[in-house]
C-alpha cells in the first residue's frame, strides 16, 4: 500500500520535472569552473570536520603518543612502530628484535602499520624520540575515504549538493568510525578503491592498477587484503568467463603472478609459524547487526542489544537510522523511477561481483562448530564479522544511485534529510569515541611509571622481562615500560602480539621456570606481576607500586619493599 502511494511521486512520467537531467554535468561553464575549484577544498574540509567530531586535534601531534599507550591496541600499534624505528638492525626486514627478544616480532603482529612504519623508517632520526603516526593516519584514512567515494559518485550525481551529501553518506558509515580502536582497519578506502577499479571497464583489465592496490593493502592489514582480493578475483573471473582463449590464458598467468606477489609479501611481513587461535566464528556478524548498534551509546534513536559483546564488537555493521532510511527510500524510488544509462551499466557490472560478496557474507555470519582443520584454515579471518564491510558499502552505493534518479533538487532534499537523521542518531557515538582520545589533550607520556628512577633502572639493564610472560593482564604498564626501554635501545623479552609463535611460547615458559628457580639472566631487569611471589633472598625495588628485580640483585640481601630516596625532580644513581 505504501509503495503504491509513493510510486506516483517518483515515477518519471507521473510528475514532470522529477526525472534527472540526461547529463548530470550539464551546467554553465562558470558554475563548472567553480565546482572544479571547490572539489579539492571539500575533499579536505569534509574529512577534517568529521575527524574533529570524533577525535581530539591533539592526536595529530606526532610527538604526543601518551594517549595511545594506555592498554589499547593502538598503543601496541604505536609501540611496534616505535621499536622498529629505534632498532638499528631492523632495516627493511619489517621485524624488530627490541620486542619479544631474542625471537623478535614482525611489525604486522604488533598491530602496527607495516607500510607506514616502513615508509617512515628512513626519516626515523628526524622524528621525535616519542613519535606516533596513529593520529595522522586516522585523518589520512578519512581523506582517502572521501576521495574514492567522490570518484564512485561524481559521474552519477544530478547536482552538486546531492553529490557531496552522497559522498558523506558513502564515505563515513558507522562501521568506519567503530574501528577507531584499531586504526589500520580504518583504511576502508582500499575497499572503495577496489570498487572504483572493478567498475571501470578499462582499468579493471589492467594489472598495472591492481598490483599496487593489492600490495598496498597487504602492507596495511590482512583483513582488508582478503576483501580487496575478493573484488580483484571477481574482475579476473569476469575475464575468464567473457574473454577469448588467449585472454583466459593471460588472465590465469596474471592470477598466478598476483598470488606469488601476495605470498612474497606475506613472507616479508613475517607470516610463518604463528599458532592458530582456532576460534573462528566467535567474532562473527550477528543477524540483526544492520539495525542493532550493539552499544546503547552508539545510537540515539534505536535500542541496542548486546548479549555477546565479542560478536557485537567485531561484527558491528550498524547502518545508522539514516542508512536504514536511505535503503528504504531507495527501494521505493527504484521501483517507481527508471534508471538512467550510466546507472544501469554500473548495476550490471556490480552483478558480476555477487559471487565474491556472497562468499564474504557467508563467512561474516557463519557461527558454528567447525572441524579443527577448517578452524586452522580460517584462522587468518577469525574476526569474520569484518568481512561484511564490502557488502555494506555496495548497499549504500546502490541506494545512493537510486536516489540520484530524481531531479537535482529532490535528490538533494532526500539525501540531506537522510544525513540529518544520521547525524541525530550517531552524535552519541561521536561523543563516546571522542572521549577515548581525550587523554591526548593532556600531553602526558606516562601515567603508570612516573618515578624518574624507571629510566635509570632500564638504562642500567641489558634487557627487561615481565613475569609472568602474559602482559595483557596489565597492558598499560607493559606499554609504558617497553616504550622507555625501546627508546634507549634495551630489548624487552615480551610482547602483546596478534599471533604468537611456538618458539616464543616455549621460551617464555622456560624463562618463567628459570626465574622461579632463581636462575636469573645476567643483566636482565624483571618486572613482577602482583600475583608473583617475592623471590626469597633477592633484592626488590618498588617503583610506583611495581616490584622489580634489578640486574645487580643477588641472594645476599633481601627486602620485600626497598625504596631508594630521590630528590624531587632530580634522579639519583641506583
C-alpha positions in Angstrom: 0.0 0.0 0.0 2.8 2.4 0.9 4.6 1.6 -2.3 1.6 2.3 -4.4 1.1 5.6 -2.7 4.7 6.7 -3.3 5.0 5.4 -6.8 3.3 8.4 -8.5 5.6 10.7 -6.6 8.8 9.1 -8.0 7.6 7.9 -11.4 9.3 9.7 -14.2 6.1 10.0 -16.2 3.7 10.8 -13.3 5.3 14.1 -12.2 7.0 16.4 -14.7 10.4 17.7 -13.5 11.3 14.8 -11.3 13.4 13.0 -13.8 17.1 13.8 -13.5 18.7 15.6 -16.5 20.1 13.2 -19.1 23.5 14.8 -18.5 24.1 15.4 -14.8 27.1 17.6 -15.6 25.0 19.9 -17.8 25.9 23.2 -16.1 27.2 26.6 -17.1 30.9 27.0 -17.8 31.2 29.3 -14.9 29.5 27.0 -12.5 31.6 24.1 -13.7 34.8 26.0 -13.1 33.7 27.0 -9.6 32.8 23.4 -8.7 36.1 22.2 -10.1 37.9 24.6 -7.9 35.8 23.7 -4.8 36.3 20.0 -5.2 39.8 19.7 -3.6 38.7 22.0 -0.8 35.7 19.9 0.0 37.7 16.7 -0.2 39.9 18.1 2.5 37.4 20.1 4.6 34.8 17.4 5.0 37.2 14.8 6.4 38.8 17.3 8.7 35.4 18.3 10.2 34.5 14.6 10.6 37.8 14.0 12.2 37.4 16.8 14.7 33.9 15.5 15.5 35.2 12.1 16.5 38.8 12.8 17.7 40.7 15.5 19.6 43.0 17.6 17.4 46.0 16.8 19.8 46.0 13.3 18.4 47.6 14.8 15.2 50.7 15.8 17.2 53.3 13.2 16.2 55.3 13.9 19.4 52.3 13.0 21.6 51.9 9.2 22.0 50.8 9.2 25.6 47.1 8.9 24.8 47.9 5.6 22.9 50.0 3.6 25.4 47.0 3.2 27.8 46.4 -0.5 27.3 45.0 -0.2 23.8 45.5 -2.0 20.5 46.5 1.4 19.1 49.1 1.6 21.9 50.6 -1.7 20.5 50.5 -0.1 17.1 52.5 2.9 18.3 54.8 0.7 20.3 55.6 -1.7 17.4 56.5 1.3 15.2 58.4 2.9 18.0 60.5 -0.3 18.4 61.1 -0.6 14.6 62.3 3.0 14.3 64.7 2.7 17.2 66.0 -0.7 16.1 69.2 -0.1 14.0 69.2 -3.7 13.0 65.6 -3.8 11.7 66.5 -2.5 8.2 63.8 -3.5 5.7 63.0 -6.7 7.5 59.7 -5.5 8.8 60.7 -7.3 12.1 62.1 -5.7 15.3 64.1 -7.6 17.9 63.7 -4.9 20.6 60.3 -6.5 21.4 59.9 -10.2 22.1 63.7 -10.6 22.3 65.6 -12.5 21.2 63.0 -14.0 18.8 61.8 -10.6 17.6 58.3 -9.8 16.3 57.0 -8.8 12.9 55.6 -5.3 12.8 52.4 -6.8 11.4 51.7 -8.7 14.6 52.1 -5.7 16.9 49.1 -4.2 15.1 51.4 -1.6 13.6 51.0 -0.4 10.1 53.8 -2.1 8.1 53.5 0.2 5.2 53.5 3.4 7.2 56.2 2.2 9.6 58.5 1.2 6.7 57.9 4.5 4.8 58.9 6.4 8.0 62.0 4.4 8.7 64.4 6.4 6.6 63.3 9.5 8.5 63.4 8.0 11.9 66.2 10.2 13.1 64.2 13.3 12.1 61.2 12.1 14.1 60.8 13.0 17.7 62.1 10.2 20.1 58.4 9.7 21.1 56.8 9.7 17.7 53.4 8.3 16.7 51.6 8.3 13.4 48.3 6.8 14.6 46.5 10.1 14.7 47.8 11.4 11.4 47.0 8.1 9.7 43.4 8.3 11.0 42.9 11.6 9.3 44.6 10.3 6.1 42.1 7.4 6.0 39.2 9.8 6.2 40.6 12.0 3.4 41.1 9.0 1.1 37.6 7.7 2.0 36.2 11.0 0.7 38.3 10.9 -2.4 37.3 7.4 -3.5 33.6 7.9 -2.6 33.7 11.0 -4.8 35.3 9.1 -7.6 32.5 6.5 -7.4 29.6 9.0 -7.3 30.8 12.0 -9.4 29.5 10.8 -12.8 26.1 9.8 -11.4 25.0 12.8 -9.2 22.3 15.0 -10.7 23.7 18.0 -8.8 26.4 19.3 -6.5 24.5 19.1 -3.2 23.4 15.6 -4.0 26.9 14.6 -4.9 28.6 15.8 -1.7 25.9 14.6 0.7 26.2 11.3 -1.1 30.0 11.3 -0.5 29.5 11.9 3.2 27.0 9.0 3.4 29.1 6.6 1.4 32.5 7.5 2.8 31.7 7.7 6.5 29.5 4.8 7.7 29.3 3.9 11.4 31.4 0.8 10.7 34.4 3.0 9.8 34.1 5.1 13.0 33.8 1.9 15.1 37.3 0.8 14.0 38.9 3.7 15.9 40.4 1.2 18.3 42.4 -0.4 15.5 43.4 2.4 13.1 44.8 0.2 10.4 41.3 -1.2 9.9 40.1 2.3 9.2 41.7 2.0 5.8 38.3 1.2 4.2 39.4 3.4 1.3 41.1 0.3 -0.1 37.7 -1.3 -0.5 36.3 1.8 -2.2 39.4 2.0 -4.4 38.9 -1.7 -5.4 35.2 -0.9 -6.3 36.4 2.0 -8.4 38.7 -0.3 -10.4 36.1 -3.0 -10.7 33.5 -0.7 -12.1 35.9 0.9 -14.6 35.7 -1.3 -17.7 39.2 -0.2 -18.8 41.2 0.0 -15.7 39.9 -3.3 -14.2 41.5 -5.1 -17.2 45.0 -3.7 -16.4 47.2 -5.4 -13.7 49.1 -2.2 -13.5 46.3 -0.8 -11.4 45.5 -3.9 -9.4 49.1 -4.8 -8.4 49.9 -1.5 -6.4 46.4 -1.6 -4.8 46.9 -5.3 -3.7 50.4 -4.6 -2.5 49.5 -1.5 -0.5 46.5 -3.3 1.0 48.6 -6.3 2.0 51.1 -3.9 3.8 48.3 -2.3 5.7 46.2 -5.2 7.0 45.4 -8.8 6.1 41.7 -8.5 6.6 41.5 -5.7 4.1 43.6 -7.8 1.7 41.0 -10.5 1.8 38.2 -8.1 0.9 40.1 -6.3 -1.8 41.4 -9.6 -3.1 37.8 -10.9 -3.4 37.0 -7.9 -5.6 40.1 -8.4 -7.7 39.3 -12.1 -8.1 35.8 -11.1 -9.3 37.4 -9.0 -12.0 39.6 -11.9 -13.0 36.6 -14.2 -13.1 34.8 -11.8 -15.5 37.8 -12.0 -17.8 37.8 -15.8 -17.7 34.1 -16.1 -18.4 33.9 -13.4 -21.2 37.4 -13.5 -22.6 38.9 -15.2 -25.6 41.1 -18.4 -25.1 44.2 -16.2 -25.3 42.8 -13.7 -22.8 41.9 -16.6 -20.5 45.5 -17.9 -20.6 46.9 -14.4 -19.9 44.4 -14.0 -17.0 45.5 -17.3 -15.4 49.1 -16.3 -15.7 48.4 -12.9 -14.2 46.4 -14.5 -11.4 49.3 -16.8 -10.6 51.7 -13.9 -10.6 49.5 -12.0 -8.2 49.3 -14.9 -5.8 53.1 -15.2 -5.9 53.3 -11.5 -5.1 51.0 -11.9 -2.1 53.0 -14.9 -0.9 56.2 -12.9 -1.1 54.7 -10.1 0.8 53.4 -12.5 3.4 56.9 -13.9 3.8 58.3 -10.3 4.1 55.7 -9.5 6.7 56.7 -12.4 8.8 53.8 -14.8 8.4 55.1 -18.2 9.4 54.9 -20.4 12.4 52.3 -18.3 14.3 50.0 -20.5 16.4 46.4 -20.6 15.2 43.9 -19.3 17.8 41.2 -21.6 16.4 38.2 -19.6 17.4 36.7 -18.7 14.0 33.1 -17.7 14.4 33.5 -16.2 17.9 33.6 -12.8 16.3 31.0 -13.3 13.6 28.4 -10.8 12.5 25.0 -11.1 14.3 22.0 -11.4 12.0 20.5 -8.2 13.4 23.7 -6.2 13.1 22.5 -3.8 10.4 19.9 -2.3 12.7 21.3 -3.2 16.1 24.0 -0.7 17.4 25.2 -3.2 20.0 26.2 -0.4 22.4 23.5 1.9 23.6 25.6 5.0 23.5 26.2 4.4 19.7 22.6 5.2 18.8 20.3 7.9 19.9 17.2 6.6 18.1 17.3 2.7 18.1 17.7 0.4 21.1 20.8 -1.7 21.4 21.0 -5.4 22.4 24.4 -6.8 23.4 24.0 -10.4 24.5 27.5 -11.3 23.3 29.9 -8.3 23.3 32.6 -10.0 21.4 30.3 -10.6 18.4 28.8 -7.1 18.5 32.3 -5.5 18.6 33.9 -7.2 15.6 30.6 -8.0 13.9 29.4 -4.4 14.2 27.7 -3.5 11.0 25.1 -0.9 12.2 24.0 1.3 9.3 22.5 4.1 11.4 18.9 5.3 11.2 19.9 7.5 8.2 21.4 4.5 6.4 18.4 2.4 7.0 16.0 5.1 5.8 18.2 5.6 2.8 17.8 2.0 1.8 14.1 2.1 2.3 13.7 5.3 0.2 16.0 3.9 -2.5 13.8 0.8 -2.8 10.7 2.9 -3.4 12.5 5.2 -5.9 14.0 2.2 -7.8 10.5 0.7 -8.1 8.9 3.8 -9.4 11.6 5.6 -11.4 13.6 4.0 -14.2 17.4 4.1 -14.1 19.5 6.1 -16.5 22.0 4.5 -18.8 25.0 5.2 -16.6 23.4 3.6 -13.5 22.2 0.6 -15.5 25.7 0.0 -16.7 27.1 0.3 -13.2 24.5 -2.1 -11.8 25.2 -4.6 -14.5 28.9 -4.6 -13.5 28.0 -4.9 -9.9 26.1 -8.1 -10.6 29.4 -9.7 -11.6 30.6 -9.0 -8.0 27.8 -11.0 -6.4 29.7 -14.3 -6.1 32.5 -12.7 -4.1 30.1 -10.7 -1.9 28.1 -13.9 -1.3 31.2 -15.7 -0.1 32.2 -12.8 2.2 28.7 -12.6 3.6 28.6 -16.3 4.4 32.0 -16.1 6.2 30.8 -13.0 8.0 27.7 -14.6 9.6 29.0 -18.2 9.9 28.8 -19.2 13.6 29.1 -22.9 14.2 31.4 -25.5 15.4 33.8 -26.4 12.6 36.4 -29.2 12.3 39.8 -28.4 13.5 41.3 -28.4 10.0 38.8 -25.7 8.9 39.4 -23.7 12.1 43.1 -23.5 11.3 42.5 -22.7 7.7 40.1 -19.9 8.6 42.2 -18.5 11.4 43.6 -15.6 9.4 40.0 -14.3 9.2 38.9 -15.3 12.7 37.2 -11.9 13.3 35.0 -12.8 10.4 32.3 -10.2 11.1 34.5 -7.7 9.5 34.2 -9.3 6.1 30.7 -7.8 5.6 32.2 -4.3 5.0 32.3 -4.5 1.2 28.7 -5.6 1.2 27.7 -2.7 3.3 29.5 -0.2 1.0 27.8 -1.7 -2.1 24.4 -1.5 -0.4 24.8 2.2 0.4 26.4 2.9 -3.0 23.5 1.3 -4.9 21.0 3.1 -2.6 22.5 6.5 -3.4 22.5 5.7 -7.1 18.7 5.0 -6.8 18.2 8.4 -5.2 20.2 10.0 -8.0 17.4 9.1 -10.4 15.4 12.1 -9.0 16.0 15.6 -10.1 18.9 17.5 -8.6 16.6 19.4 -6.1 14.6 16.4 -5.0 17.7 14.2 -4.7 19.4 16.8 -2.6 16.4 17.2 -0.4 16.1 13.5 0.2 19.8 13.0 0.9 20.0 16.0 3.2 17.1 14.6 5.2 18.8 11.2 5.4 22.1 12.9 6.5 20.2 14.9 9.2 18.8 11.6 10.6 22.2 10.0 10.5 23.8 12.9 12.5 20.9 12.9 15.0 21.4 9.1 15.5 25.2 9.0 15.7 26.0 12.1 17.7 26.2 9.9 20.8 28.6 7.6 19.1 30.8 10.5 18.1 30.9 11.7 21.7 31.7 8.2 23.0 34.6 7.8 20.5 35.9 11.3 21.0 36.1 10.6 24.8 38.6 7.8 24.1 41.2 10.3 22.8 40.6 13.0 25.5 43.9 11.9 27.1 45.7 13.4 24.1 44.9 16.9 25.2 46.9 16.4 28.4 50.1 15.7 26.6 51.3 13.2 29.2 53.5 10.4 28.2 53.5 8.2 31.3 50.8 7.8 34.0 51.8 4.4 35.4 55.6 4.8 35.6 56.1 8.4 36.8 59.1 7.7 39.1 62.3 9.1 37.3 64.2 6.0 38.5 62.5 3.9 35.9 64.8 5.3 33.2 67.8 4.7 35.4 66.9 1.1 36.2 66.2 0.4 32.5 69.4 2.1 31.3 71.4 0.0 33.8 70.0 -3.2 32.3 70.7 -5.2 29.2 67.2 -6.4 28.8 63.8 -6.3 30.5 61.4 -9.2 31.2 57.9 -9.3 32.6 56.9 -12.2 34.9 54.6 -13.8 34.1 55.1 -13.5 30.3 51.5 -12.7 29.5 51.5 -8.9 29.6 47.8 -8.5 28.8 47.0 -8.6 32.5 48.5 -5.1 32.9 49.0 -4.0 29.3 49.2 -0.3 30.2 52.2 -1.0 32.5 53.9 -3.1 29.8 53.4 -0.4 27.1 55.0 2.3 29.3 58.0 0.2 30.4 58.5 -1.1 26.9 58.3 2.4 25.5 61.0 3.5 27.9 63.2 0.5 27.2 62.9 0.8 23.4 63.8 4.4 23.5 67.3 3.6 25.0 67.8 0.5 22.9 67.1 -2.1 25.5 65.4 -5.4 24.5 62.2 -6.5 26.0 61.6 -10.2 26.1 57.8 -9.9 26.0 55.2 -8.5 23.6 51.5 -8.4 23.1 51.1 -9.7 19.6 48.1 -10.6 17.4 49.6 -14.1 17.0 52.4 -15.8 18.9 54.9 -18.3 17.6 55.6 -21.7 19.1 59.2 -20.8 19.7 58.1 -17.7 21.7 55.6 -19.6 23.8 58.2 -22.3 24.7 60.8 -19.6 25.5 58.6 -17.6 27.8 57.6 -20.8 29.7 61.3 -21.7 30.1 62.2 -18.2 31.3 59.5 -18.2 33.9 60.6 -21.6 35.2 64.2 -20.4 35.4 63.1 -17.3 37.3 61.2 -19.4 39.8 64.4 -21.4 40.4 66.4 -18.2 40.9 68.3 -18.6 37.7 68.3 -15.0 36.5 69.6 -14.0 33.1 72.7 -11.7 33.6 71.9 -8.1 33.1 68.2 -8.5 33.0 65.7 -6.4 34.9 62.5 -8.3 35.9 59.1 -6.6 36.3 56.9 -8.7 38.6 53.2 -9.1 38.4 51.0 -8.7 41.5 50.5 -12.5 41.8 54.1 -13.4 41.5 55.6 -14.4 44.9 58.5 -12.3 46.0 61.7 -14.3 45.4 63.5 -15.2 48.6 67.0 -13.9 49.0 66.5 -11.3 46.2 66.7 -7.5 46.5 63.4 -5.9 45.4 62.9 -2.3 44.3 59.4 -0.9 44.3 58.7 1.9 41.8 55.1 3.3 41.6 53.9 0.3 43.4 55.5 -2.1 40.9 58.1 -4.6 42.1 61.2 -5.0 40.0 64.3 -7.2 40.3 67.4 -5.2 39.3 70.2 -6.8 37.3 72.5 -6.4 40.3 70.1 -8.3 42.7 71.8 -11.2 44.4 70.8 -13.6 47.1 73.0 -11.9 49.7 70.4 -9.3 50.5 66.6 -9.3 50.6 63.9 -6.7 51.0 60.3 -7.0 50.0 59.9 -3.3 49.7 63.2 -1.4 49.4 62.8 2.1 48.1 65.7 4.4 47.2 65.2 8.1 48.2 65.3 10.5 45.4 65.2 14.3 45.4 62.1 15.7 43.8 62.7 16.3 40.1 66.3 15.2 40.3 67.2 11.5 39.7 69.9 9.9 41.8 72.0 6.9 41.0 70.5 3.5 41.7 
